[in-house]
Amino acid sequence: MSKIEGTRDFLPVQIALLTISDSRSLEDDKSGRTLEEMILADGHKVVGREVIRDETAAITARLDELIADPGVDVVISTGGTGVTGRDVTPEAFKEVMDKEIEGFGELFRWISYQKIGTSTIQSRALGGVARGTYLFALPGSPGACRDGWQEILSAQLDARSRPCNLVELMPRLKEHLDGG
């Protein structure tokens, strides 16, 4: 189990939030609002929150912009991870990712299984890295967002978390791009 080690300083992470939806607006986006509230309560910075249509080209274009922004360390999306014809978030994320973090999706589904049973197979939640920026795609329900943040991301995006965390790897994420 991860635990917080008090000898290290907390380092706030800059996080952009995307809600992938054809029917939501910022005003009625409960999942995005849930994520934003938890992220801010944990001391991180939300550097943007927006709704994007569930279209591969729109998602990849916005991801490319956010990945190129030095003020964004992490992009977390909610929605579009199911199996219906309009659910294209995983495909869009994979188009821009350099590496997939398979354990994120696996762990998310294991946690989800404890709560919703076999229905978790419908989730294609995933994580990865793109040009030095972490990307995480969560399902579109507030409960799934709470599970993803509280059970996984809050610890992994806290530099004090032991035995290891994703924040301590951030300075090395672009090694392959810098010729290292």
C-alpha positions in Angstrom: 0.0 0.0 0.0 1.1 3.5 -0.7 1.7 5.8 2.2 2.6 9.4 2.6 6.1 10.1 3.9 6.3 13.3 5.9 10.0 14.0 5.1 9.3 15.1 1.5 7.6 18.3 0.4 4.2 18.3 -1.3 4.6 19.4 -5.0 1.4 20.7 -6.6 0.8 19.2 -10.1 -0.8 21.2 -12.9 -3.8 19.3 -14.2 -6.0 20.0 -17.2 -9.5 18.4 -17.2 -11.4 17.3 -20.2 -15.0 16.0 -20.2 -15.6 14.0 -23.4 -19.3 14.2 -24.2 -21.8 15.0 -26.9 -24.5 16.0 -24.4 -22.8 17.8 -21.4 -21.9 21.4 -20.8 -19.6 22.8 -18.0 -22.8 23.7 -16.1 -24.2 20.1 -15.9 -20.8 18.3 -15.9 -21.0 16.5 -12.6 -18.0 14.2 -13.3 -15.7 17.1 -14.3 -16.8 19.1 -11.3 -16.2 16.1 -9.0 -12.7 15.7 -10.3 -11.9 19.4 -10.0 -13.1 19.6 -6.4 -11.0 16.6 -5.3 -7.9 17.8 -7.2 -8.1 21.3 -5.6 -8.9 19.8 -2.1 -5.6 17.8 -2.5 -3.7 21.0 -3.2 -3.1 20.6 -6.9 -3.8 23.2 -9.6 -6.5 22.8 -12.2 -5.2 24.8 -15.2 -8.2 24.3 -17.3 -11.5 22.4 -17.5 -13.6 22.0 -20.7 -16.0 19.8 -22.6 -14.9 18.2 -25.9 -17.2 16.4 -28.3 -16.7 12.6 -28.5 -14.8 12.8 -31.8 -11.3 11.4 -32.3 -10.0 14.4 -34.2 -11.3 16.9 -31.7 -9.9 14.9 -28.8 -6.4 14.4 -30.3 -6.2 18.0 -31.4 -6.9 19.3 -27.9 -4.6 16.7 -26.3 -1.8 17.8 -28.7 -2.3 21.4 -27.5 -2.3 20.5 -23.8 0.7 18.2 -24.2 2.7 21.0 -25.8 1.8 23.4 -23.0 4.6 23.5 -20.4 2.0 24.6 -17.9 0.3 21.2 -18.0 1.8 18.2 -16.2 -1.3 15.9 -16.4 -4.4 15.6 -18.5 -7.3 13.7 -17.0 -10.4 13.1 -19.0 -13.8 11.7 -18.0 -16.2 10.1 -20.5 -16.0 8.3 -23.8 -14.3 5.1 -22.4 -17.2 2.7 -22.9 -17.8 0.3 -25.8 -20.5 2.1 -27.8 -19.9 3.5 -31.3 -19.4 7.1 -30.0 -16.9 6.1 -27.3 -13.6 7.0 -28.9 -11.5 8.4 -26.0 -9.1 5.4 -25.7 -8.5 5.4 -29.4 -7.8 9.2 -29.4 -5.4 8.9 -26.4 -3.5 6.0 -28.0 -3.0 8.2 -31.1 -1.0 10.7 -29.1 0.6 8.5 -26.4 4.3 7.4 -26.4 3.7 4.8 -23.8 0.7 3.2 -22.1 0.7 2.7 -18.4 -1.2 -0.6 -18.5 -1.3 -0.9 -14.7 -3.6 2.1 -14.4 -6.4 0.6 -16.4 -5.9 -2.8 -14.8 -6.0 -1.3 -11.3 -8.9 0.9 -12.1 -11.0 -2.1 -13.2 -9.9 -4.2 -10.2 -11.1 -1.3 -7.9 -14.3 -0.9 -9.9 -15.0 -4.7 -9.8 -15.2 -4.4 -6.0 -18.1 -2.0 -6.4 -19.9 -2.8 -9.6 -18.9 -6.4 -10.3 -18.5 -7.7 -13.8 -20.0 -4.5 -15.3 -16.4 -3.1 -15.0 -15.5 -5.0 -18.2 -17.3 -2.1 -20.1 -14.7 0.3 -18.9 -11.7 1.1 -21.1 -10.0 3.4 -18.6 -6.4 3.9 -19.5 -3.3 5.9 -18.6 -0.2 6.8 -20.5 2.6 9.3 -21.2 2.8 11.6 -24.2 5.9 13.8 -24.8 6.4 14.2 -21.0 2.8 14.7 -20.0 0.7 12.1 -18.1 -2.6 11.2 -19.6 -5.5 9.4 -17.8 -8.9 8.6 -19.2 -11.6 7.8 -16.7 -15.2 6.7 -17.3 -17.9 9.4 -17.3 -19.6 8.8 -13.9 -18.8 10.8 -10.8 -18.3 7.5 -8.9 -15.7 6.3 -11.4 -14.0 9.7 -11.1 -13.9 9.4 -7.3 -12.5 5.8 -7.6 -9.8 6.9 -10.1 -8.8 9.9 -8.1 -9.1 8.7 -4.5 -7.9 5.2 -5.1 -5.1 5.7 -7.6 -4.2 9.2 -8.8 -4.2 11.1 -5.5 -1.4 8.9 -4.2 0.5 8.6 -7.5 0.4 12.3 -8.1 1.7 13.1 -4.6 5.5 13.4 -4.4 5.4 12.3 -0.8 3.8 8.9 -1.6 5.9 5.9 -1.0 7.3 3.5 -2.1 7.2 5.4 -5.4 5.0 7.8 -7.3 4.7 9.3 -10.8 5.7 12.8 -9.7 9.3 11.8 -9.0 9.5 10.4 -12.6 8.4 13.7 -14.2 11.9 15.1 -14.7 12.9 12.0 -16.7 9.8 11.6 -18.9 11.4 13.4 -21.9 14.7 11.6 -21.8 14.0 9.9 -25.1 13.1 13.2 -26.7 16.3 14.9 -25.4 18.6 12.3 -26.9 19.1 10.7 -23.5 
